[in-house]
Structure formats: structure tokens, C-alpha cells
């Protein structure tokens, strides 16, 4: 018997029999069209179209609403079918109508066929979804005591329903911003967690799409200087049963059930279409110059494995929508760790994903996407194929090929780690960058050469196939793992509140508590932690590629050592706006402004590493002021290096064809715990230098009159980042 303890069995008369009205008494039904899929209101009536190649019969079910969905159900036979698309047009159906489907067909679990007409199924193309999943036994297509037997309980009272909506919206001339990728600075945030505790937002709007466009939020993003907000999943998702039993939620939202619908819990006004609220937010963010990128989950759905609930695709056409085990089709291939994998080999599944993506670009004005577990999307048979159909159709699409495409380049299947292997036009979350920079700043040996590669854009990963530094999305922290404050405060994860005895979450975090586990009153430890946070952020914002910040890191957010807060919709995971680290906020803000004003830190193409004009476009230096040699890179104990960045040797014009000229800088990174005596290189590289940033002195971030001359010797404290600007006089 599956582990579904706590599920409520349906009692009483089966509403599928007792509360059904005959359609001819209430509705006019016309043939309609097979396209577009979903429920489409044309100003007069609504066309319904559903794909199923395995159905023998399909019924459209109309309900009065989510509260009385077991009552007055009207079933309408779909007699028209073209190319496996069942369709009808109802001239009397207008926006606000709740609906679902009952799909009749073969019941044969061993063959992967789970048709059961007692289950009301959600339209995969529903543009609005209403109602929560009530974890009742009726939601399961099989008998929980006998998985080989069909469950005859009517699921209608317990499942979310589609809602016919009106897609019209006054955009007032809003367009995609199309910020050049090399100029982008991404800010990863959670709709709810980012806004739930902001004191300036009215309590009734906190945690909603509306909160994201509140002037206080937009002002924070603008002043910080980020160019894009990357929102964790906002497609309609459901909360896992085991979390509900524990009075927890799937806070992160990586459990999608509707790819066209904005998650209804993030709407501020009950009963209205949350999509319109989201559109208003996008429009406001665009007005402020901030792009909107969505974290999307097309690798699996919330229906889980063969013992999960039947809510939509499983009951509509299991073979088409999901990857099944070839010789055991009752079970699913699982490259995601979530029970199932969408079948990217099926043309209709590819169509669904493409239609969904285009909807969010054309109808919702989203500027780009981050694809969760993107390697799963590229699996043709078993191996990840960078030339798979998924990439082909995106690259040829006139809409999607023009927006930002970001991959999380791994899944949990064999060979799933694919950093550096996605095609041109794609950027990737660069986990190698994260790991290298964490290791470097905590003093791990033999990291210097790798540090240099990651700092300059990871050309070893991306250069071989004409990709550019923007292929690398650089990050130190993200939603999955420690916050920046926790990264420098904990050696071990502290996930006791997750209900899994701390077995969940990454165990090898490359973190360092600097002498005490968690909060401490030791001033020296706290000072070093603050400095390390400044070092990590400075490294991130000075590196080639596209930097990504985790929301709240700039103001000192902590999760108290929890590195897997996926199930905590609470103060543990919300940004605390009352207790902010003002000094850190200013440090991040000034570094972003510095990066944004200097093209040398956001080159469109690679450093050449060879003489151009008078000097190299870049060069690396030892603490004694001499250029690094091959043997120097091979010294495993080396923990400090300087890099010369020549602003007069940028050999790529801007997009208007003009020569790009910038100031010239020397960046010094010392992860050594000891003070180092540093010597500036000879006059050839610059006669005098001004200190711009010094992580050991956070006030040096506002500019300085402190000047050092060529060949000068000075002392750098341990674990320090120093940025020097070459004087023009």
C-alpha cells in the first residue's frame, strides 16, 4: 500500500452520478476548432480543445465554481476530434466559467494506461486555475488498498479547476527591455519571501505580485542597481502531501501543475485573475528598467510517480506526456528526483512547452527564462543531447530565440551534469564558478589557476564553440543552499526543522564558520565574516560573465544554517527588512554601480591575453610585482594573485560600432590568512594608482585619494580584495 496516510476517503453518494445535468438543457454546443488548445474566449463564446491520443471518449465538465464544484456539474460530450484533438465551441460560455475534463479510455496500469472517468482532469493549457488540491483518496486513480484496481470515487470536489479567462490587457505601449546580456545583473527572488516582511507594504498585499511593484520594492531594486529580477516558480503549483501532513508547504514552488497559469496564491485579490496582477507588476518593473525572468519547471509535473495523484496529464494521455520505462510502463523514468519526467520526445509535449513559453513572452511580457534541471529537457533517449529537438525548436522560434535563455545545466540522472555543454544563445548557472570562489576564499590550496579561469569568464568551459563570457551566470549563492551570511557562519547544515532529520540538503557546502558555529559575540570572528562577505561579492561583481545575487544577501539575510528551506513559508526564509546590514548594503550597491560604469568588467568577448598596443589587455601578477609564470600557477600553496585589466585595450566596439575605452585597473585577491607585502609592477604598467575598493576597510568603496606609485611596497591584510585604478596623470 502506498504511503498516503491521512488521506480522507470520500463518503456518501457519488456526486458523479447524483448531481449531473444534461448539457442539452443548458448549453448550446457547436463543433468548434482544434486550435488553439485550451479554453479560448473570443468575445462571444469559448472554444475548448484538448489533446489526447489514447482517449476513447472525452467529456467537458462545467462547474459553478470552486466552492460548489461537486454540484450542478454539466458534462458535454466532445464529438469532434481532429488529429487527436477533442474540441467544441460553446457560444454561451464566458470568462469566469470553471471547467475540467473526464477522459474515458483503457484502464491497464501494467501498460501505463490510467484512464478513469471518475477523475476530473485539469486542462494542461488552462490560463487560469482556481481551487486548491484537497488530498482526498478520490484524487488517486487507483484503489489505495489495491493499486491494480481502479478507484471509482469522484474527484471533482477535491481538485483544482481551470477557469475561462479574458486575455486582453492594456499594456500601454510596454515592450520587452532587451537589456544586453553582458550588461545584466540578475537578482534571484521569491515573490512571497521577498515581500512578506517589508514594513512599507500594506499587510494585505505582502507576499503577492502586487507587492513586487510597490514603490519601496522597486526603489530598492533600482538603488541596488540590478537589471533583472529572476522569480522563483510562479506557474501554478501544488503542495506535496507529506508537507501538508507536517503543516508545511512547497514554498519554493518546483511542483508545477499548470504551465500557463500564474500561481493563484500570489494574487492579492481573491476571485480575480492573478495574471492581470502579474501583468501590472511586469509593466511597473519594465518602467523602472528592470527585466523579469521566470524560473520554469518543464522537466516534471506535480503528479509524481505511479503512486501519485491523477490531476491532469496522467489521466489525459500518460504515454504522450511522460517518459515511461520501456519494459515496465507502469513506472516512470525519473531524471528529476520528483517521480516523473516529461516526454520531450513527443511532438505534442514540445508544442505544449513552446506554447507556454510564447504565452509568457507575448501575453505576459516576460523577458527570459531560467530552466530548472534543464539537462532533463535535452535527453533524447537517455543521454543528454545538446542537439536535441528541444534546442532546435527554440533556436528557430522567432519569439523565443530573442529572449534570455538560462539553463540549470544538470539533472539527477546519469551524465546529467552538463555545465559548459549547452548550445550557443544559452547561458548557464555556473556551479564550477560557485565552488571555485567558495574554495578560494576559505583558503583551499591549488585553486589559483581555476580561480583565474572563473574570474575571466570560464573560457575553458564556453569558448570552444563560439560562445561568449555571458554564457556563464556567475553566482556565489542561490535559493538552493546557504545564504551569503550563513555561508561564512556555518560549517554544517542545520535542517532539523525540515522534518527529515537533517538528511536533506547538500552536505558539502564549501562553507566556513570562521571559528564559531552560528551567531557569536566574538568581534574578531564577526569582523572576518563581514570581510569575507565583501570579498565574495566583490569577486562576483568584478568577474567576467553575468553576476547573479540572491535576494537578501545584500542586507545580511540568514536562514539560521538551513540550506534547504524549500518547505518553510515562514520568517526563516523570508527577507527580514527590519534588521538589515546597512554597511553590506552600501558595499554591494557601490560595487554594482562600479561594475555598471566600467565596460572592462563586462566585456562582450574574451580577453586575448596577448600584447595589444602598449600593454597586454590583461596580465597576472605575483605579490612581488612580477608577472605570473607557468610554474607559479602550479604552486598549490599560492593563495594570492593580482590581475591587470587594460581599459585601453578593449578590442571590441560597442553595438553602435564605436571604440570602447575604459579606465585601467589592478585587482588584487589575497585569500592568505597572513598579511602580505605587495609590490606594484613597474611603471610600464602604470606610474601611479588610486585605491577604489578595499574589503579590509569597507569605507573604501566610496572612492579614495590614497595613491600608490609604481614599484611601491605596501601591506595587505589577510583575506582582502583590493581594487586599484590607474591614474591618468
Secondary structure, DSSP 8 states (H G I E B T S, - for coil): --S-TT-B---SS-HHHHTEEEGGGT---B---S-SSEEEE-SS-EEEEEE-SS-SEEEEEEES-STTTTSSEEEEE--EEETTEEEEEETT--TT-EEEEEEE--EEGGGTEE--TTS-B--TT-S-EES----BGGGSSEETTEEEEE-----GGGS-EEE--------TT-------GGG-EEEEE-HHHHHTT-TTS-GGGTTSHHHHTSHHHHHHHHHHT-SEEEE---EEE---HHHHHTT----S---EEEEEEE-GGG-SSTTS-HHHHHHHHHHHHHHTT-EEEEEE--S--TT-STTS--SSHHHHHHHHHB-EETTEEEEE--SSSSS--B-TTSHHHHHHHHHHHHIIIIIT---EEEETTGGGGGBSSSSB-TT-HHHHHHHH-TTGGGSEEEE----SSTT---TT-S-TTEEEE-HHHHHHHHHHHTT-SS-HHHHHHHHTT-HHHHGGGT--GGGEEEES--SSS--HHHHTT-SS---GGGSSTT-SS-S------TTSSS----HHHHHHHHHHHHHHHHHHHHSSSEEEEETTGGGT---TT-S--TT--STTTS--SSS--HHHHHHHHHHHHHHHH-GGGS-SS----SEETTEESEEEE-TTS-B--HHHHT-TT--EEEEEE-TT---S--TTS-------EEEEEE--SS-EEEE---GGG-SEEEEEEETTSTTTTS----EEETT-EEEE-SSEEEEEEE---
